[in-house]
Amino acid sequence: MNFVEWSDTVPAEIRDDVLWTVKAYQLALFAADIAWPDVTKLMGDLRTRDLSDQLYRAVGSVSANIGEGYSRRSGRDRARFFEYALGSAREARDWYYKARHVLEPSVVNHRLRLYTQIIRLLLTMIPRQRRAQLSDGQLKEEQPPYDARPFDPLENTPLS
């Protein structure tokens, strides 16, 4: 299954979210989905059983961190989660390289190229978010009114 065929199977609840406009998220979710048979094959070989667990955790972490970061308010927070996703993408690529002794060469090559593409996208997203934080300056939140007078919790009013 290729990316276009796969994306047609993604539920509308995911595709209709604004997060779906982020190409790195789309590719990371695709990569996690197609990793399932890879991980299953690696679990079948005693020598790569632990590798399969590490790989599956890494591939799942990429899209999850992009999603969490995208939902953050500040550029600094978004950049931090995108950096986590970057680390997991590099980790997944590393595990796929190590899995080359069990997985088919065409599968490994496809996954290495896919994660390299995700990494490149993240490497452009992270500095943009850092710049967004610098141009926004301090986060501006309305300050709640502060009343130093004693407060009656039963009446929900300040005491005179």
Secondary structure by P-SEA (a helix, b strand, c coil): ccaaaaaaacccccccccccccaaaaaaaaaaaaaaaaaaaaaaccccaaaaaaaaaaaaaaaaaaaaaaacccaaaaaaaaaaaaaaaaaaaaaaaaacccccaaaaaaaaaaaaaaaaaaaaaaaaaaaaaaaacccccccccccccccccccccccc
